[in-house]
Amino acid sequence: MSPRADRRLTRPLLLAVFFLSGASGLVYEITWMRRLTLVFGSSTLAVATVLAAYMGGLAIGSYFLGRRADRRPTRALAFYGKLEMGIAAAALLVPFLLRGVGAVYLGIAPQLEALPQLFFLIQFLLVGAVLLIPTTAMGGTLPALSRWVVRDSAGIGMNVAVLYGVNTLGAETGTAAAIYVLLPFAGLTRSE
């Protein structure tokens, strides 16, 4: 089988995997957000802190890991697989790390009530420390997979748009699954 034919057979499987990647990424985001609101509260600043750390990790991963994928295009698919495995491993650790963050935060929060700027800085640093690794890896998945799928500049627009669209559709599905199925029926602890 030619590499081109092999690539055409692999593409539907990769699209399915990338759909599931988008779904799981949003399940993680929602469950981690809910978990962190139990520690930090659900104020606008607390939610914004979690979102900023999450989106910041995605941006960092997209920029730096995308550049890495560009340097070794023939290894981009293997790199994508490693990123997905890293996300899964980090996601298994996050619930334990969040418990540690909760203990640290609740221990120092009373002393920081009079210093709101320091209070939110520490909150951001704690959230960032937990979410940086998985969200950075998540941010690298689209550039890595795009680098493998796109072989020449003529196919960039359509190929990347399809990947992004499939991942976004997965994210929407993951959001609905987390909100309407996992959290109501499994609860927060079993959804993590």
N, C-alpha and C positions, 0 to 999 in steps of 0.2 A: 504494500500500500504506500502510495506517495505521501510525503509530508503534508502536501496541500489537502489531500483526501482525509488524512488522519486529523488534520486541523478542523475540517468541516464536521467530522464526527464528534470531535471533542467539544466543539462550541456549545451545543445544546446542554451538555452536562455542566459546563462551566457557567452557563446562564442560570441553570437551576441552583447551582451552588452559590452563585452571587446573589440570587434572590433570597436564599436562606440566610446568607450572611447579612443582608440588609434587615431581614426580619429579626434575627437574633440581636443585632446591634441596637435596635430600638427596644427590644424586650429588656436588654441590659440597661439602656439609658433610663427607661421608666422605672424599673425595679430599683436601680441604684438611686435615682432621684427620690423615690418614695422612702427608701431606707435612710437616706441622708436627711430628709425632712423630719424624721423621728429624732435625729440628733440636733440639727441646727434650727428646726422649726420651718414653717412654710411662708416666711416673710418674702417679700419681693426680692430683697437683697440675698437671702439664702438661696432661693431658686435661681436667681441670676448668677450666683457664684458657681453653682453646680453646672449650669449651662455653659458658662464661660470656660470653666475647666474642661468640660467635655468637648466643646467646639474648638478650643485652643489645641487640645491634643489631636483632634482631627486635622487641623491646619498644619501643625508641626509634622505629623506623619505624612500628609500629602506632599509637603514641600521636600522634606529630607529623604523619605523613603522612596518617593517618586524619582528623585534624582538618582538614587541607588539603582532602581530598576532600569532607568535609562542607560546607565553605564554598562549593564550586562543584559541586553534584551533577550539573548538566547536562554538565560536563566530566570527570566521574569516569572514564568509560571511556577517554578520551584520556589521562588521567593514569595510569591503570593500564598502558596501552600504553607510556608513557614510562618507567614504573618497570621494566617487563620489559626494555625496551631498555637501560636503565641497568644492570640486573643482568647482562645478557649482556656489555656492554662492560667492566664491572668484573671479571667472571669471566675475561675474556681477559687482563686485566692481573695478576690475582692470582698466577699462577705466577712472573712476573718479580719481583713485590713480595716473594714468599716467599723467593726467592733472595737478595734484598737483606737481608731480615730475618735470614736464616740467616747471612750474612756479618757483619752487625753483632753479632748475638747471640754467635756463636762467637768474635768478637774481644774481647768484654767479659766473657764467662762466666767465664774463669779468675780474674779479679779479684774476682768476686762470690761465690765459693764460701764464703767465711766470713760472708757477709751474706745469709742465705736470704730474708729479707723483701724486701730490695731486689732480689734475684735474681728472685723471682716477680713483683714489681711491674713490673720492666722487661720480663719475659716477657709479662705481660698487656698492657702498653702497646704492645709491638711487634705482638702478635697483633691487638689492637684496632685499631691503625692500618691494618692490612691488611684486616681483615674488616668494619670499620664501614660503609663505603659499600655493599658488596653486601648485607650483612645488613639494614641499615636499609631499603634499597629493597625487599628481600623482605618485611620486616615491614609495609610499606605496601600490599602487593598485596591482601590480604584486605579491609581496610577500603575501599580504593578501589573494588574490584569489587563489594563489598557495597553501597556507596553507589549505584552505578549500577543494580544489580539491584533493590534495595528502593526502592519508590516511596512506600509509606505504612507506617505503624507496624503495620498488620494483617499484613503479610507478612514482618516482620523475622525471627521465629523460624525458620520453615521455609526461607526463602530463604538466610539466613546458614548454617543447619545444612547445607543441600545444598552450598553452596560449600565450607564447611569440610570436609565429608565427602569431597567429590571431591578436594580438595587433599591431604587426609590419605591417601586411597587412592593418589594419585599419589606421595606421599612414601614410602609403603610399597613401591610398585613401584620407585621410584628406589633405595631402600636395597637391595632384592634385586638389582636390575640392577648396582649398583656392586659389591656384595660377591661375587656369584656369576658375573658376566659380565665387566664392565669391568675390574676390577682383576686377576682371574686371567688373562684372555685378552689384554687390551690393555696392562696394566701401569699403574703409577702415572703416569708421565710422559704417556702418550697419553690417559689418562682425564681429565686436568685440563682 
